[in-house]
Amino acid sequence: MKYELIITKHQPSCGGKSPTESKIESVVTDDPVAYTQKRNPDVKLEVSYPEKGVTKIEFAAGDDYLQTYEFSEDD
């Protein structure tokens, strides 16, 4: 299945920089959770399904900064 993936990295604001950084990717996968785990091994994932066709995955990475992967089904 094809998804639009929005990756958001949250960090403390520092020196006037934005506390979030986002990027958008186009992804083909049958399992968004497995895809995320492969890209980010050794982290505990929290998975939710906020609406139909959307998978939201959050985890702490690096210096415990929160990252969010939001997969939206792309027709």
N, C-alpha and C positions, 0 to 999 in steps of 0.2 A: 504494500500500500504506500502511496505517496503522501508525505506530510510536509507542512510548513513548520519549521522548528524555530522557535524564538528562544535564544539562550541569553539569560540575564544574570550578570554577576553583581552581587550587592557587596559593598564594602564601606567602611567608615569614610565620611567626607574628609578630605585632606587638602590643604593648600588651595581651596577654591575649586577643586575638581569635583565632578559629579560623582555621587556615591553609587551610581549604577552604570553599568556598561552593557549594552545589548547588541546582538547581531542576529540576523535571520539567515537560515539555511534551508535548502530544499533537500529532503531526505526520503529515501525509499527503504522501508523496513517492514517486517511483519510483526515486530515486537518492540515498541518504543522503550520499554523498561530494560530489556536485554541490550538494546542499542546504547542506552545511557550508561548502563553498568560496564559495558565493554570500553567505552570512552573514558570512564572514571572508575577504574577498579579500586577496591578497598574502601569504598564509602557506603554509608547506609542511606538508602533511598527512601523518601516518603512520597508515595504515589497517591494522586487523587484524580477524580474525573469530574471537573466542575460543570461540564455541560456535554451534551451528546457530541461525539466526534473529537473531543479534546482530552488529552492526557497531560497532566501536570506533574512534574517530578522535581522535588526539592532535595538538596543535600548540602552538607558543609564540606568545603574543599579548601585545600591550601591552608591558610591561617585561620580556618574555621569560618571563612566568609561564605555566606549563603549563595548558592547558585540555583537557578530555576531553569528547567527545560520544559517548554510548553509545545507539545505536538498538536497541531490542528490538521485534521484530514483535509487533503487538497484534492479536489475533484479533477 
